[in-house]
Amino acid sequence: MLKFLALAGGVAGAAALSQFPEFSQQYLQRLSGAVDELRVSVVAFDTLANAAGVTREEALAQLDGSTFLTGLQEHHGEQVYRYERLSSDYNALRQAEPLQRLAQVWRFNDPDLAQRTWDDFRPAVPVTTEGLLCAGIGFAGGWLVLTIAFGLLKLPFRRFA
């Protein structure tokens, strides 16, 4: 029975992880769009700052004094930060193959983009090499986790000679 459950865990892991290459591709497409959208705002802000003869940081510092200006300062500061973070993630993920993206799963760290990608994602049968390799990794991981868990649960009930 425990072997069957471990096998079921392997199959569940294979089914889940086999979807990662397609999910990562769709996330990457959304990430690209977000970076492009933020780039417009950041470039416009930098252009205005340069025209005024100040750096981006100096321009942000000057946006202080009233509730409106402080809100504008926070908004632009957050946009610049998000643009730099998402650009870094996008550049790293864009150059990576799907299996390399699996090793960089921490770069899928924008909750809004991940949620919107997940909302529109539809599972599919993995027919790519990457999908099949991810399925194999998922199977091994699911089987191993359940085998270890059941082994630990049985440990108190073993007789020691």
C-alpha positions in Angstrom: 0.0 0.0 0.0 2.8 2.4 0.9 4.5 1.7 -2.4 1.3 2.5 -4.2 1.0 5.8 -2.4 4.6 6.6 -3.1 4.0 5.8 -6.8 0.9 8.1 -6.7 3.0 10.8 -5.2 5.5 10.4 -8.1 2.8 10.6 -10.7 1.3 13.7 -9.0 4.8 15.3 -9.0 5.3 14.4 -12.6 2.0 15.9 -13.6 2.6 19.1 -11.7 6.2 19.7 -12.7 5.7 18.8 -16.3 3.6 22.0 -16.6 6.5 24.2 -15.5 8.1 24.9 -18.9 4.8 26.2 -20.3 4.0 28.2 -17.2 7.5 29.7 -17.2 7.1 30.7 -20.8 3.8 32.4 -20.2 5.2 34.2 -17.1 8.2 35.3 -19.1 5.8 36.9 -21.7 3.9 38.7 -19.0 7.2 39.8 -17.4 8.4 41.2 -20.8 5.2 43.3 -21.1 5.5 44.6 -17.5 9.1 45.6 -18.1 8.2 47.4 -21.4 5.4 49.2 -19.6 7.6 50.3 -16.7 10.4 51.3 -19.0 8.3 54.0 -20.6 7.5 55.6 -17.2 11.1 55.3 -15.9 12.6 56.7 -19.1 10.2 59.6 -19.1 11.1 60.4 -15.5 14.8 60.1 -16.2 14.4 62.4 -19.2 12.6 65.0 -17.1 15.3 64.8 -14.4 18.1 65.2 -17.0 16.3 68.2 -18.6 16.2 69.8 -15.2 19.9 69.0 -14.7 19.5 66.5 -11.8 19.9 62.8 -11.4 17.1 60.4 -10.9 17.8 60.2 -7.1 18.0 64.0 -6.9 14.7 64.4 -8.7 13.1 61.8 -6.4 14.4 63.7 -3.4 13.0 67.0 -4.7 9.5 65.4 -4.8 8.8 66.1 -1.2 7.0 68.7 0.8 3.3 68.2 0.2 1.0 65.2 0.4 0.8 65.2 -3.4 4.5 65.4 -4.0 5.3 62.8 -1.4 2.8 60.5 -3.0 4.4 61.2 -6.4 7.8 60.5 -4.9 6.7 57.2 -3.5 5.0 56.2 -6.7 8.0 56.9 -9.0 10.4 55.4 -6.5 8.3 52.2 -6.4 8.1 52.1 -10.2 11.9 52.5 -10.6 12.5 49.8 -8.0 10.0 47.4 -9.7 11.4 48.2 -13.1 15.0 47.4 -12.1 13.9 44.2 -10.3 11.7 42.9 -13.1 14.3 43.8 -15.7 16.9 41.8 -13.9 14.6 38.8 -13.6 13.5 39.1 -17.2 17.1 39.3 -18.5 18.1 36.2 -16.5 15.1 34.2 -17.5 15.1 35.2 -21.1 18.6 33.8 -21.6 17.8 30.6 -19.8 16.4 27.4 -21.2 13.2 26.0 -19.6 15.2 23.6 -17.4 17.6 26.4 -16.4 14.5 28.4 -15.4 13.6 25.6 -13.1 16.9 26.2 -11.3 16.0 29.9 -11.0 12.5 29.5 -9.8 13.1 32.3 -7.2 13.1 34.7 -10.1 9.3 34.1 -10.5 8.8 36.5 -7.5 6.3 39.0 -8.7 3.0 38.0 -7.0 0.8 40.0 -9.4 2.4 38.6 -12.5 2.4 35.0 -11.1 -1.2 35.2 -10.1 -2.3 36.6 -13.5 -0.3 34.0 -15.3 -1.8 31.2 -13.1 -5.3 32.6 -13.6 -5.0 32.2 -17.4 -2.9 29.1 -17.4 -4.4 25.9 -18.7 -2.5 22.6 -18.2 -1.5 20.7 -21.2 0.1 17.3 -22.1 3.9 17.9 -22.1 5.2 17.0 -25.5 8.5 18.9 -25.4 11.8 17.4 -24.1 11.8 20.0 -21.3 8.3 19.0 -20.3 9.1 15.3 -20.2 12.3 16.0 -18.3 10.4 18.1 -15.8 7.9 15.3 -15.5 10.7 12.9 -14.7 12.1 15.2 -12.1 8.7 15.8 -10.6 8.0 12.0 -10.5 11.3 11.3 -8.7 10.7 14.2 -6.3 7.1 13.2 -5.4 8.1 9.5 -5.0 11.1 10.4 -2.9 9.2 12.8 -0.6 6.4 10.3 0.1 8.8 7.4 0.5 10.8 9.3 3.1 7.7 10.6 4.9 6.2 7.1 5.1 9.6 5.7 6.2 9.7 8.2 9.0 6.1 7.5 10.0 6.9 3.8 10.2 10.1 4.3 12.2 8.4 4.3 15.7 6.7 1.0 15.0 9.7 -1.0 13.9 11.2 -3.6 16.1 14.8 -3.3 16.7 16.8 -6.5 17.2 
